[in-house]
Amino acid sequence: MDGDWTEAEVGDFLRSRRARIRPGEVGLPTHGRRRVPGLRREEVAQLAGVSVDYYIRLEQGRGTRVSDAVLDAIARVLRLDETEHGYLRTVARPARRRMRPAAPTRVRPGIRALLDGMERSPAFVLDHRMNVLAWNALGDAVSGYGRMTPAERNVPRQLFLDPDARELYPDWPAVAAMAVAHLRLGAGRYADDAGLCALIGELSVKSEDFRRLWADHEVRECSYGVKRIRHPVAGLLTLPYETLTVPSQPDQTLVVYSPEPGSETAERLALLGSWATL
């Protein structure tokens, strides 16, 4: 992504967010004919306490010197959550917030040892492009990373380009939407990453579902949740997960599946782990 992308993104993001706010929700009259859904630019500017010209320049990507106070006011008017608010600050001022990723395939030996020590929990490490960089034995038994090529070990690419993905993930629509929202968050943080730009371009060309979800401009952190996987041998696995940022390499994330002790999924994982060691 380059400066042109971030200039377009801030406008697209703000337009998508004001489109979802109904005038009545912010105390504006709802009668009369409106040419656009949601709030007009003039209304956002008025409610945020800035000039219309100033807000228009921001939507056009020309607000690089915009203050935190102005962005906070706009976030309040548009009812942005914490993640969306942070994303707005990032794309509105890319030169100030730009991050550069570390070497894309380097995982510290200590993190690899930590993975191997999690014998009952499938675990793996993702980079900012959602490439799977490292995994433990049970993570491999669940997802088959060791049998994949490096290009295939990418979560969005698997979700949108692998024809078996919808069978693998019973909740595919929700999983796919979350992956795209997380990928967009990374795109805002790493605006100069050519590899990330290439991935988004590839998925946009090859997947109509990706294009549709990308156009929604959703941004979310995949901090925790529950994912269901239909494993070809072990059957349906219900896997609560937690994600932890690697402190020394903030572009890497440790993902750990932690099934409920004594649950059917835990028993199936134990069997799967024993089969994997045979």
N, C-alpha and C positions, 0 to 999 in steps of 0.2 A: 504494500500500500504506500502511496506517496501523498504529497500535499494535496493533489487534486482530489484524491479519494476522501480525505478527511474534510475538505471544504464541502464536498457534496454530501457527505455523511451527516454533518451537523444539521444541515437543512432538512434532509430526509428524516432524520430522527426527530427533530422538533415538530415537523409537520405531522408525523405519525402519532406523536403524543398529544398534540392539541386536537387532532381529529377524534380522539377517543373521549374527550371531555365535553359533556353536554352543557350548554350555556346555563341551564337551570341549576346545575350542580355548584356553580360559582356565583350564583345570585344575579345572573343576567336574564333579561326577558327572553322568553322562548317563542313568542309569537312572531309572525312575519316570515317571509321567504328567505332562506339562507342558501347561498350558492355552494358553500363548502360544509362538510360535516364537522361537527365540533366547534372549536373556538376559531375566530378570525385572528390574524396577526395583530390587528389593532387592539383587539380585546385582551390578548395576552400581554401586550405592551402596557396597556392601561392598568391591568391588575398587578403587574410586576413593578409598576412605578418607573418605567423607562419610556423614552420617546419611541414613536412608531418607527422612525428612520433607524434608530439604534437597533431595535429588534430585527428589522428587515435585514440589516447588514450582518447581524449574527446568523440568521437563517441562510444567508448567502455565503457563509464561511469567511466573512471579512471582520470577525470580531476577535481577533487574536489577542487584543489587550483587554478583553472583558474581565471584570473583577469577580472575585468569589461572591461578593454581595449580590451582584446582578444575576449570576448563575443560580445562586441560592433562591432568589426571588422567583425566577422563572421555574425552577424545579418545584417550588411550592405551588405556583399557579397550575402547573401541569400535573401535579400530584405524583411526582416521580418517587419511586422507592429508593432506598439507599444505593443499590447497585446502579440503577438508572441515573441517579444524581452523579455518582462518581464517573460514569461513562460520559455524561454530558461534559463534565469538566475536562475529561481526557480529549474528546474529539473537538471541543471548542477551542482548545489551546494546545495543539499537537506539538508545537516546538518546545513548550515548557514541560509537557508530560511524557514525551516520547521515551520509550524503554527499548533497550537493545538486548535480545536474548543471548544467552551463553551458547557455547558449542552445542548443537542440537542433539547429539547422541551420547554425551558424556554424563554418566551416572556415577556418583562417588562410590568407592568400594564399601563405605559404611552403610550407604542406603541399600546396596545389593545384599549385604549381610543381614540388614534388618528385614528385607523381603524374605530371605531364606529362613529366617527364624520364625516366621509366621506360618507354622505348619498346618494350622486348622482354618486359616483364612486366605482365600484367594486375594492376591494383591498385585499391583503393577504400578508403574510410573509413567505419567503422561508429560509431554512437553506442551508448549503453548499452542502448537498446531494440532494437538490431540493425537500425536504419534505415540505409540506404546514403545517406550525405550527399554524397559526391563520388567521382569515379572518373576514370581516364584513358581514352584512346581505345581501348586494347586491352581494358581491363576492360569497356568498353561493347560492344565487338565480341563478347566472350565471353558476357556476361550480359544485354545489351540494356537497361541501366538508362535510357538516354536515351529509350526508347520507353514506359517505365512511368510511371504516375502516382505522386506521392509516397507514397500509401498502399500501392501495390504494391511499392515499393522497401524492403521489410522482409523480412529473411531468414526468420523463422519464419512470417510470413503467407504468403510464397510457398511454403514447404515444405509447409504443412498445408492451405492453401486453394486453391492453384493445381492444377487436375486434371492438368497436364502435368509436375508436379514429379517424380513417380516415374520418368518417362521421361527427364527431364533428368539426374537423379542415379541412376546404376546402383546405388549403395550407399545408397539412400534411408533405410533403417532406421537405419544408423549415423549418417548426416548429421543426420537428424531428432533422434535421441537426444542428439547432441552439442549441437545448437542449443538444445534445451530445458534441458539441464544448464547451459549458459552463460547462458541467460536467467534461470534461477533464481538463479544467482550474482549477476547484476545486480539482481534483485529484492531480495535481501538487503541489498545495498549502498545501494540507492536506495529505501528503504522509503516515502518520502513522494511518490514520483513518480506522479501521477494518470494520466499517459499510459501508463506501463508497466503500471499496474494495469488500465487499460482494454484494452490489448493482450492481456494474459493472460486477462481475462474473455471477450473476443471469441473467442479461440482455444479456450478451454475450452467455450464454447457451441457453436461451429461444427465442432469436430474431435474425434472420439472418440479418435483416435490421440494428439492432444495431451493430452487429459485423462488417458489411460493413462500416458503418459510423465511428465507433471507429478506424478502421484501417486507416482512412484518416488522423488522427492526427491533425484535425482542432482544433484551440482554439480561442474562441471569448467571449467577455463580452456581456451579454444581457442587455445593458444599456437602450435602448429605441427602439421603433419600432411600428409596427402595427400588430395586430393579429386578424384574422377573426374566429369567432366561430358560428357554426350553432346550435342555441339553439332549443331544441325540442318544446318549447312553444312560445318564442319571435321571432324566425326566425333568419335570418343572422344578426350578430352583427359585426360591424367593429370597433375595439377597439385600438386606439393609447395607448401605455403604456410607463411609465417611471419607472425606478428602482432606489432605493436609499438605500445605505448601512446604517445600523443602527450603529451610531458612537460608542456606548458603547459595541456593539457586532458585530464585523466586519464579522462574519460568517453568519449573518442574513441580508436578503434583503427585503425591502418593495417594493412591486409591485403594481402600481396603474394604472388602466385603466381609461382614461379620454376621453370620446367620445366628438366629436365636438358639442358645444351647438347648439340646434335647429336641429340637424341632425336626420335622421330616427332612427339611433341607440340610440341616447339620448332619443327619445320618447319611443322606445321599452323598454329601461332600466327603464324609469319612470313607465311604466305599469307593468313591471316585479317586481319592487320594491313594488308597491302598492298591487300586488297579494300576494307577500311574506308576507305582514303584516296582511293579512286577517285571 
